[in-house]
Amino acid sequence: KCKPQQERDLYREACFPCPYNSFYDSFTELCVQCLNGTVSNGQYWKGNNCSQCPHGTYTRDKGSLSCKSCPEGTSSSSDFTACKCKPKQEWDVYREACFRCPYNSFYDSFTELCVQCLNGTVSNA
């Protein structure tokens, strides 16, 4: 059995404190990484100290060490895992930037995504 706020590493047969940007879950007795859109304040030994990214920032990776700033003219998505683009633009998670919908697609305001036109149809947008 480990000391409080430590997790047992079965491979090395030893106990270690929770890594940075995680917290100790006393119910499961395991270290848990902060979820997407949250970061730790570094006090991982004091329970769940994961905080939501501030407005205008995001993080899409579980266990991120910091939040990234959204580009100028954009805002955080509701879950703080991306940036919300201007109308008729889509957030590209790989390039981490906003882009207009590509040729032969249209912007779906409900999903906030670009949708490819069906075969035999074209977009007038």
N, CA, C and O of each residue as an XYZ file, in Angstrom:
500
protein
N       0.848     -1.181      0.000
C       0.000      0.000      0.000
C       0.890      1.241      0.000
O       1.930      1.279      0.657
N       0.456      2.257     -0.756
C       1.233      3.489     -0.892
C       0.811      4.515      0.154
O      -0.239      4.396      0.786
N       1.665      5.528      0.317
C       1.330      6.684      1.156
C       0.196      7.447      0.485
O      -0.031      7.290     -0.714
N      -0.523      8.279      1.254
C      -1.576      9.088      0.629
C      -1.017      9.938     -0.515
O       0.113     10.422     -0.457
N      -1.837     10.105     -1.552
C      -1.509     10.898     -2.738
C      -0.419     10.275     -3.612
O       0.202     10.966     -4.419
N      -0.189      8.978     -3.450
C       0.772      8.286     -4.304
C       0.084      7.112     -4.983
O      -0.853      6.520     -4.448
N       0.574      6.790     -6.181
C       0.026      5.701     -6.967
C       1.053      4.586     -7.069
O       2.252      4.843     -7.182
N       0.583      3.360     -7.029
C       1.489      2.211     -7.105
C       1.792      1.889     -8.560
O       0.882      1.736     -9.375
N       3.068      1.788     -8.879
C       3.527      1.381    -10.202
C       3.796     -0.118    -10.121
O       4.762     -0.551     -9.493
N       2.933     -0.903    -10.760
C       3.034     -2.362    -10.661
C       4.273     -2.918    -11.335
O       4.785     -3.957    -10.917
N       4.768     -2.248    -12.371
C       5.937     -2.757    -13.090
C       7.218     -2.557    -12.301
O       8.095     -3.420    -12.289
N       7.315     -1.415    -11.646
C       8.523     -1.132    -10.869
C       8.346     -1.493     -9.397
O       9.280     -1.374     -8.604
N       7.142     -1.934     -9.041
C       6.822     -2.325     -7.664
C       7.230     -1.257     -6.664
O       7.910     -1.527     -5.674
N       6.795     -0.037     -6.951
C       7.113      1.100     -6.080
C       5.962      2.097     -6.148
O       5.097      2.009     -7.019
N       5.965      3.041     -5.221
C       4.957      4.090     -5.174
C       5.564      5.416     -5.623
O       6.716      5.719     -5.313
N       4.773      6.203     -6.358
C       5.242      7.479     -6.872
C       4.136      8.523     -6.717
O       2.954      8.187     -6.794
N       4.513      9.801     -6.497
C       3.497     10.854     -6.470
C       2.878     11.012     -7.860
O       3.494     10.653     -8.864
N       1.685     11.539     -7.909
C       1.028     11.764     -9.198
C       1.858     12.718    -10.047
O       2.444     13.663     -9.519
N       1.918     12.481    -11.370
C       2.672     13.392    -12.239
C       1.997     14.742    -12.347
O       0.819     14.891    -12.025
N       2.753     15.720    -12.803
C       2.230     17.068    -13.004
C       1.028     17.015    -13.929
O       0.979     16.182    -14.834
N       0.075     17.878    -13.718
C      -1.168     17.998    -14.471
C      -2.047     16.769    -14.338
O      -2.700     16.338    -15.288
N      -2.046     16.217    -13.134
C      -2.969     15.148    -12.786
C      -3.355     15.349    -11.331
O      -2.796     16.200    -10.639
N      -4.313     14.561    -10.875
C      -4.717     14.646     -9.479
C      -4.947     13.243     -8.946
O      -5.189     12.309     -9.709
N      -4.872     13.108     -7.657
C      -5.068     11.813     -7.011
C      -6.545     11.625     -6.697
O      -7.149     12.439     -5.998
N      -7.120     10.548     -7.218
C      -8.510     10.210     -6.961
C      -8.537      9.240     -5.784
O      -8.163      8.075     -5.922
N      -8.978      9.725     -4.633
C      -8.933      8.894     -3.420
C      -9.894      7.712     -3.504
O      -9.700      6.724     -2.796
N     -10.925      7.783     -4.348
C     -11.863      6.675     -4.478
C     -11.204      5.492     -5.198
O     -11.280      4.353     -4.736
N     -10.554      5.778     -6.342
C      -9.905      4.707     -7.113
C      -8.467      4.472     -6.676
O      -7.860      3.463     -7.035
N      -7.921      5.407     -5.900
C      -6.517      5.373     -5.473
C      -5.572      5.390     -6.664
O      -4.534      4.728     -6.665
N      -5.955      6.165     -7.683
C      -5.150      6.304     -8.893
C      -4.948      7.778     -9.223
O      -5.738      8.633     -8.822
N      -3.880      8.061     -9.959
C      -3.650      9.400    -10.482
C      -4.454      9.536    -11.768
O      -4.457      8.627    -12.599
N      -5.131     10.659    -11.936
C      -5.983     10.897    -13.088
C      -5.526     12.175    -13.771
O      -5.377     13.214    -13.127
N      -5.300     12.095    -15.103
C      -4.902     13.291    -15.854
C      -6.058     14.258    -15.956
O      -7.218     13.848    -15.991
N      -5.742     15.552    -16.002
C      -6.769     16.559    -16.229
C      -7.403     16.314    -17.597
O      -6.724     15.887    -18.531
N      -8.693     16.582    -17.713
C      -9.425     16.339    -18.949
C      -9.118     17.392    -20.002
O      -8.549     18.441    -19.697
N      -9.499     17.106    -21.251
C      -9.366     18.080    -22.339
C     -10.058     19.371    -21.931
O     -11.145     19.335    -21.355
N      -9.446     20.502    -22.220
C     -10.017     21.798    -21.888
C      -9.718     22.262    -20.476
O     -10.186     23.322    -20.060
N      -8.932     21.470    -19.721
C      -8.551     21.848    -18.359
C      -7.057     21.654    -18.160
O      -6.419     20.883    -18.877
N      -6.508     22.356    -17.188
C      -5.108     22.205    -16.799
C      -5.027     22.228    -15.283
O      -5.942     22.696    -14.606
N      -3.927     21.721    -14.762
C      -3.735     21.681    -13.318
C      -3.031     22.938    -12.841
O      -2.264     23.557    -13.579
N      -3.305     23.308    -11.592
C      -2.576     24.442    -11.023
C      -1.277     23.968    -10.381
O      -0.589     24.745     -9.720
N      -0.943     22.698    -10.574
C       0.319     22.163    -10.078
C       0.247     21.589     -8.681
O       1.219     20.992     -8.221
N      -0.864     21.747     -7.992
C      -0.989     21.218     -6.638
C      -1.679     19.857     -6.684
O      -2.758     19.671     -6.121
N      -1.037     18.914     -7.364
C      -1.661     17.621     -7.614
C      -1.839     16.776     -6.358
O      -2.541     15.765     -6.394
N      -1.232     17.160     -5.273
C      -1.361     16.387     -4.046
C      -2.551     16.817     -3.203
O      -2.769     16.256     -2.129
N      -3.318     17.786     -3.652
C      -4.429     18.310     -2.858
C      -5.789     18.022     -3.483
O      -6.714     18.820     -3.329
N      -5.927     16.914     -4.175
C      -7.221     16.581     -4.764
C      -7.346     17.099     -6.177
O      -6.353     17.460     -6.808
N      -8.573     17.134     -6.673
C      -8.805     17.548     -8.050
C      -8.625     19.053     -8.189
O      -9.508     19.828     -7.819
N      -7.492     19.459     -8.718
C      -7.196     20.873     -8.919
C      -7.101     21.225    -10.394
O      -6.358     22.131    -10.771
N      -7.842     20.521    -11.225
C      -7.863     20.847    -12.642
C      -8.828     22.006    -12.854
O      -9.962     21.972    -12.378
N      -8.380     23.020    -13.561
C      -9.185     24.209    -13.805
C      -9.455     24.349    -15.293
O      -8.617     24.006    -16.126
N     -10.640     24.860    -15.615
C     -10.981     25.110    -17.000
C     -10.066     26.190    -17.560
O      -9.707     27.134    -16.856
N      -9.694     26.051    -18.820
C      -8.890     27.084    -19.474
C      -9.648     28.406    -19.430
O     -10.878     28.411    -19.485
N      -8.929     29.539    -19.332
C      -9.601     30.848    -19.345
C     -10.227     31.134    -20.711
O      -9.818     30.557    -21.719
N     -11.218     32.026    -20.739
C     -11.839     32.425    -22.008
C     -10.763     32.954    -22.954
O      -9.842     33.656    -22.536
N     -10.893     32.611    -24.218
C      -9.922     33.028    -25.233
C      -8.752     32.081    -25.365
O      -7.807     32.361    -26.103
N      -8.801     30.929    -24.640
C      -7.749     29.919    -24.726
C      -8.391     28.537    -24.849
O      -9.601     28.389    -24.680
N      -7.577     27.536    -25.143
C      -8.076     26.162    -25.295
C      -6.939     25.174    -25.075
O      -5.768     25.554    -25.095
N      -7.276     23.932    -24.870
C      -6.326     22.829    -24.927
C      -7.099     21.598    -25.350
O      -8.135     21.290    -24.761
N      -6.619     20.887    -26.359
C      -7.353     19.726    -26.856
C      -6.775     18.406    -26.360
O      -7.336     17.342    -26.624
N      -5.669     18.471    -25.651
C      -5.000     17.250    -25.214
C      -5.240     16.983    -23.736
O      -5.114     17.883    -22.905
N      -5.583     15.755    -23.416
C      -5.729     15.338    -22.031
C      -4.361     15.413    -21.360
O      -3.373     14.933    -21.916
N      -4.295     16.004    -20.184
C      -3.026     16.117    -19.475
C      -2.149     17.251    -19.962
O      -0.953     17.268    -19.673
N      -2.720     18.211    -20.704
C      -1.918     19.345    -21.182
C      -1.348     20.127    -20.013
O      -1.949     20.184    -18.940
N      -0.191     20.725    -20.225
C       0.455     21.510    -19.184
C       0.023     22.964    -19.192
O       0.188     23.663    -18.193
N      -0.541     23.439    -20.328
C      -0.976     24.833    -20.390
C      -2.044     24.986    -21.460
O      -2.217     24.116    -22.312
N      -2.753     26.097    -21.404
C      -3.766     26.426    -22.407
C      -3.113     27.287    -23.489
O      -2.226     28.089    -23.198
N      -3.553     27.118    -24.737
C      -3.049     27.918    -25.857
C      -4.020     29.059    -26.139
O      -5.226     28.914    -25.941
N      -3.500     30.182    -26.595
C      -4.342     31.330    -26.940
C      -5.040     31.088    -28.269
O      -4.447     30.554    -29.206
N      -6.300     31.484    -28.342
C      -7.030     31.440    -29.611
C      -6.537     32.583    -30.493
O      -6.128     33.625    -29.980
N      -6.572     32.400    -31.828
C      -6.165     33.488    -32.730
C      -7.054     34.712    -32.547
O      -8.188     34.599    -32.081
N      -6.542     35.868    -32.911
C      -7.293     37.120    -32.802
C      -8.601     37.016    -33.584
O      -8.624     36.492    -34.698
N      -9.673     37.508    -33.005
C     -10.970     37.480    -33.656
C     -11.754     36.207    -33.415
O     -12.854     36.059    -33.947
N     -11.218     35.276    -32.622
C     -11.917     34.035    -32.294
C     -12.108     33.959    -30.783
O     -11.571     34.777    -30.036
N     -12.870     32.979    -30.348
C     -13.090     32.772    -28.916
C     -13.008     31.284    -28.609
O     -12.924     30.465    -29.524
N     -13.030     30.934    -27.346
C     -12.982     29.526    -26.943
C     -14.289     28.829    -27.293
O     -15.363     29.429    -27.237
N     -14.184     27.553    -27.653
C     -15.395     26.752    -27.829
C     -16.006     26.511    -26.454
O     -15.362     26.770    -25.438
N     -17.226     26.025    -26.412
C     -17.924     25.853    -25.133
C     -17.216     24.858    -24.211
O     -17.344     24.952    -22.990
N     -16.470     23.908    -24.782
C     -15.750     22.938    -23.947
C     -14.257     23.262    -23.813
O     -13.507     22.487    -23.220
N     -13.830     24.395    -24.356
C     -12.447     24.884    -24.256
C     -11.426     23.917    -24.868
O     -10.272     23.885    -24.441
N     -11.852     23.122    -25.877
C     -10.935     22.201    -26.554
C     -10.575     22.691    -27.953
O      -9.827     22.023    -28.667
N     -11.098     23.851    -28.353
C     -10.824     24.430    -29.669
C     -11.180     25.909    -29.605
O     -11.605     26.415    -28.566
N     -10.999     26.594    -30.729
C     -11.422     27.982    -30.821
C     -12.644     28.049    -31.723
O     -12.774     27.274    -32.670
N     -13.522     28.965    -31.427
C     -14.738     29.169    -32.203
C     -14.451     30.239    -33.245
O     -14.065     31.359    -32.912
N     -14.642     29.885    -34.491
C     -14.274     30.768    -35.600
C     -15.390     31.745    -35.942
O     -16.510     31.655    -35.440
N     -15.039     32.678    -36.815
C     -16.022     33.605    -37.364
C     -17.021     32.797    -38.191
O     -16.715     31.677    -38.598
N     -18.218     33.350    -38.447
C     -19.201     32.627    -39.263
C     -18.619     32.182    -40.602
O     -17.807     32.881    -41.208
N     -19.041     31.028    -41.038
C     -18.639     30.402    -42.303
C     -17.166     30.015    -42.335
O     -16.577     29.883    -43.408
N     -16.571     29.834    -41.151
C     -15.207     29.319    -41.059
C     -15.213     28.119    -40.118
O     -16.051     28.017    -39.222
N     -14.268     27.219    -40.338
C     -14.172     25.994    -39.551
C     -12.809     25.916    -38.881
O     -11.797     26.293    -39.473
N     -12.784     25.422    -37.634
C     -11.543     25.244    -36.887
C     -10.852     23.975    -37.365
O     -11.450     22.900    -37.343
N      -9.605     24.086    -37.794
C      -8.797     22.939    -38.207
C      -7.955     22.511    -37.010
O      -7.039     23.231    -36.612
N      -8.253     21.348    -36.432
C      -7.581     20.915    -35.208
C      -6.099     20.620    -35.424
O      -5.312     20.712    -34.482
N      -5.711     20.272    -36.634
C      -4.306     19.936    -36.893
C      -3.456     21.182    -37.120
O      -2.323     21.263    -36.648
N      -4.005     22.145    -37.840
C      -3.265     23.385    -38.106
C      -3.560     24.446    -37.049
O      -2.918     25.496    -37.018
N      -4.548     24.163    -36.173
C      -4.932     25.063    -35.083
C      -5.175     26.479    -35.576
O      -4.593     27.445    -35.082
N      -6.059     26.570    -36.571
C      -6.416     27.855    -37.157
C      -7.785     27.741    -37.814
O      -8.280     26.640    -38.054
N      -8.397     28.902    -38.106
C      -9.690     28.957    -38.777
C      -9.493     29.067    -40.285
O      -8.584     29.754    -40.750
N     -10.354     28.381    -41.050
C     -10.293     28.426    -42.505
C     -11.704     28.488    -43.067
O     -12.638     27.923    -42.497
N     -11.849     29.187    -44.200
C     -13.144     29.194    -44.903
C     -13.413     27.794    -45.419
O     -12.484     27.020    -45.651
N     -14.670     27.474    -45.595
C     -15.021     26.156    -46.121
C     -14.428     25.982    -47.524
O     -14.425     26.924    -48.317
N     -13.930     24.789    -47.827
C     -13.332     24.560    -49.153
C     -14.384     24.573    -50.262
O     -15.587     24.501    -50.010
N     -13.888     24.667    -51.493
C     -14.752     24.662    -52.665
C     -15.686     23.453    -52.617
O     -15.295     22.372    -52.175
N     -16.917     23.647    -53.073
C     -17.931     22.606    -53.170
C     -18.339     22.048    -51.802
O     -18.640     20.863    -51.658
N     -18.341     22.937    -50.808
C     -18.843     22.581    -49.480
C     -19.602     23.790    -48.946
O     -19.533     24.879    -49.515
N     -20.322     23.590    -47.854
C     -21.062     24.690    -47.248
C     -20.904     24.616    -45.732
O     -20.576     23.569    -45.175
N     -21.143     25.741    -45.087
C     -21.008     25.835    -43.637
C     -22.339     25.489    -42.978
O     -23.359     26.118    -43.260
N     -22.327     24.493    -42.105
C     -23.512     24.099    -41.342
C     -23.459     24.817    -40.003
O     -22.633     24.482    -39.154
N     -24.332     25.803    -39.804
C     -24.288     26.615    -38.582
C     -24.666     25.821    -37.333
O     -24.304     26.223    -36.227
N     -25.377     24.714    -37.477
C     -25.749     23.896    -36.320
C     -24.530     23.146    -35.776
O     -24.270     23.174    -34.573
N     -23.788     22.480    -36.657
C     -22.606     21.713    -36.222
C     -21.346     22.570    -36.201
O     -20.328     22.172    -35.634
N     -21.417     23.766    -36.828
C     -20.265     24.657    -36.968
C     -19.127     23.983    -37.724
O     -17.951     24.181    -37.419
N     -19.507     23.175    -38.724
C     -18.545     22.461    -39.555
C     -18.846     22.689    -41.034
O     -19.976     22.996    -41.416
N     -17.811     22.533    -41.852
C     -17.990     22.559    -43.296
C     -18.458     21.172    -43.742
O     -17.931     20.154    -43.294
N     -19.445     21.149    -44.620
C     -20.016     19.883    -45.092
C     -19.828     19.809    -46.603
O     -20.185     20.735    -47.330
N     -19.265     18.700    -47.064
C     -19.037     18.483    -48.491
C     -20.373     18.287    -49.190
O     -21.246     17.581    -48.685
N     -20.534     18.909    -50.344
C     -21.758     18.735    -51.127
C     -21.853     17.300    -51.637
O     -20.838     16.654    -51.898
N     -23.075     16.814    -51.774
C     -23.293     15.467    -52.290
C     -22.927     15.412    -53.764
O     -22.922     16.442    -54.439
N     -22.618     14.215    -54.274
C     -22.296     14.050    -55.682
C     -23.431     14.597    -56.540
O     -24.601     14.330    -56.267
N     -23.095     15.345    -57.553
C     -24.084     15.908    -58.467
C     -24.650     17.233    -57.999
O     -25.496     17.805    -58.687
N     -24.208     17.759    -56.827
C     -24.676     19.056    -56.351
C     -23.497     19.977    -56.144
O     -22.365     19.523    -55.978
N     -23.760     21.267    -56.152
C     -22.712     22.263    -55.933
C     -23.211     23.282    -54.903
O     -24.411     23.404    -54.658
N     -22.277     23.996    -54.317
C     -22.609     25.031    -53.342
C     -22.563     26.387    -54.030
O     -21.685     26.639    -54.855
N     -23.502     27.256    -53.693
C     -23.462     28.618    -54.215
C     -22.884     29.586    -53.193
O     -22.910     30.800    -53.395
N     -22.365     29.048    -52.100
C     -21.798     29.900    -51.020
C     -20.358     30.255    -51.296
O     -19.733     30.957    -50.502
